[in-house]
Amino acid sequence: MFVHHVLVTIPESRTGEVLLEEDWGVAQAGGPDRLARCVLPRVRWNAIANVAKQAMNDRLKEQDLPASRWMAGENRVERLLGKEVVVLAWAVEAAEEEDVDAVAAAWAALRPEERWWLFGRVASSAGGAADAMAKPRRGLALLLSSGPDRRPAAAPRAPRPLKPKGAQMALGLLDTTPED
């Protein structure tokens, strides 16, 4: 029996779907011991697998643990690292095809605590595999892809010119000048 973890099941075939399940290790008071969190088409998984592997290996390195890699079959991922991978999978699952790279890059830029917080927020309302296009997941995808409006950011404004020394400042509120 394993402790609480996330199970990432990668099929042997290149066309199958990747299943991410949260496994508590023991049945909970009459409930299931596993919950399917996300089912990703293989092409979407392939787009994020290296980003997720790099982030996990960086964290493993911090703990002086050996690096790991994704293999066909069952991949057991430590609970918190697994939740982070689920957040990435949820965002990619709901994202537009052209936004997948942007979502992965934005996810990689988040701190672990931010990813955990996102997991908790989305899991509380749309955490099952059947909730693929639920609003919280769609919102997560929009958040990490910089939203639906892809116009470039406005150019920064030039600073206002400084008033010459000795000039009085006018207050528009009462149309009077300040007294010295």
Disulfide bonds with the S-S distance in Angstrom:
none
